[in-house]
Amino acid sequence: MIPWRVIFRRALIGLSLLALVAAPACKSSAAQRPTASAAPAEAPAATVVVDTGERKVTFHVELARTEAEHEKGLMYREHLAPDAGMLFLFDRPSMQTFWMKNTLIPLDMIFISGDHTIAGVVVDAEPLTLTPRSVNLPSQYVLEIGGGLSMRLGIRAGATVELHGVDGP
């Protein structure tokens, strides 16, 4: 017998997938429809290095600088390599809130302050939801990586971050 939670979750995911065509993008301030494919336009040249205190972990990232790039984020991706991610850049530190309405894969959201320390981490954000996700501190950057990676790699609040190939927000 299949538990009711599994049946409910499958039904919810199925209905959410049907709604994707008409749904707005992934950042909470989004109101535009997607216009580009889910694949990245070009290979990422930027990297983010997180010093966990035990090791340095490098992620090859795509950059989301503009409002349109913030809104699209990692929507419609079916896979994200373990060393890949997207770095959202903002003009100045402020309270950032993200949701996963059109995002197909679970993600970790690493909120980074203006001084390049991790303000907080949202672990394993459930895909295809409108649940707002944030931390209680301002951040100037948000790094999205595969769901569950931050726990496995020991990435947590207070760790330092180096940004390479990133020229200002």
Secondary structure, 3 states (H helix, E strand, C coil): CCCHHHHHHHHHHHHHHHHHHHCCCCECCCCCCCCCCCCCCCCCCEEEEEECCCCEEEEEEEEECCHHHHHHCCCCCCCCCCCEEEEEEEEEEECCCECCCCCCCCEEEEEECCCCEEEEEEEEECCCCCCCECCCCCEEEEEEEECCHHHHHCCCCCCEEEEECCCCC
